[in-house]
């Protein structure tokens, strides 16, 4: 068994430095030594989490729990995997079970707050973060979440700088911040997402994905994009609704307002459509040329 535990330590070390393929090879060796070992199965699941293969991680977590139903690591792994799969209700049930077993565990409380942020329950997330910080004032993830929630709310002038320092010091903080940025962007809160993206870029200035994210969020939040709000908000559906509204609306108004006004409305609508095609690409190019 000493060989198995040594392999576990090596796998954990490889995961810390992002060597997923090497960790997976050692995981196969560990599984060959004892296919029923719950710790090995959890490490295999952690490898899949690192590879963003959340469905496989869920399978490994359930496999571990079948062998050791009270295994805390397997339950935490299952929570992370379900959260990655966006199975939010199932993930909440798992984390609430962990919190019931240990109500003052700051790790579990911070994990629950992160899940609440995923589903945009900000008030509840803030309350859970406050509880996590009461249990452990220096808890890194809880501090990151606290700064994120203040950035989103815009009620703390120092929150962005605080978040930037934590992201620069801790890669895990960057993962949490990235998730929050994506959630805010999906909910069309582009200004708040942009604040987070800027701090991430300051901490990682050589990441091209972050440069692209900042540019896209600056375009989406720029004042010149206000006329395109229905297109941004609704995508193809919004465009279709706008087209139907324009065609039938102008046709219905024509007998009332006259041909000249109706034709003016048609020209304005066509100008808006052309602007929706040309405006964002031109703004992107200008932002890249001007610099961030």
Steps between C-alpha positions, in 0.01 A plus 500: 500500500795731546551495123137604449529789747823612333321504165220707655753760615659511155163539326398781734832677436460469123147641517628801695730591211249414227665181367172327422628239253776384733256491791260288291775247424586466868130478577476196277784337693332580832171356378680179400630461854153530658195563278275540805701764685279808549796740526633379164158545340479852642838588353391362164193723526719799590704434186181516292399824673832652394429382144147650513358151446230544761279208402789256550586671828140449613526133413821461699349680799194277501725195464698609805183564701370153410805360680514757783164681538626748763827585323525881537741534209269308269205717602698818437614362165140419408400857584774647276416263216126572516571873516720464191215318325268786605283252691443771756214342694688173550818686591309704758363185661853360531655813649212552743555145623867578562411822682247317719776263605739786580321838516817698574713363217607811305596292195148364462342839569719667237417224250130556563541876452678436167208283388254773600704749296473262201120521520509872583351480850716790609336590832511141620858462375603811694345361820679165458833673429457708815445180698807338343711803596363488855614139522835568334585871449804422283334242275634573146197391297256677729705819471501476121124446495451793737700728267311368194163568658608854586622556143164379367306718742728799439484593867871485586747723319795283609342167401650489147852565626452246779379243248796574272750439780340167591482382138867586452597307814282190461416311177188353664374855551531550126281196433229633732519847343487354148182310587342816638597693185332239280184498714472879487562505126231239442262718700591805288661687791788600280640786709534284810650215293743750345626610843584140587656433158727804539630374835559155353692654209713713733597183687558304175599756233631237257173305472351563151161358609473768768594773250219377273259483796575859604452625143171313458369629833609856419315475170189361669502771771591794270244781479488470121354149535186625679291503176593135450372391841219279359750321275748451787235390744308266276754383242333348193167493678527871578592573139199303376267679742638837389448410134141386558426809708647729234321338205157468655529811718590731214233341279238560769614859559520598134129589457522715815833680461523515121750378244778747584515411870466127423786520252710688759438220751603242239824689432572526875441130549725410206768734638476321836540162329805619305646649819451167682717336231771767476505678838636227732781382265615860445492567875704184566765609250512849648540362854784271391673787321444742789606247764330381816 
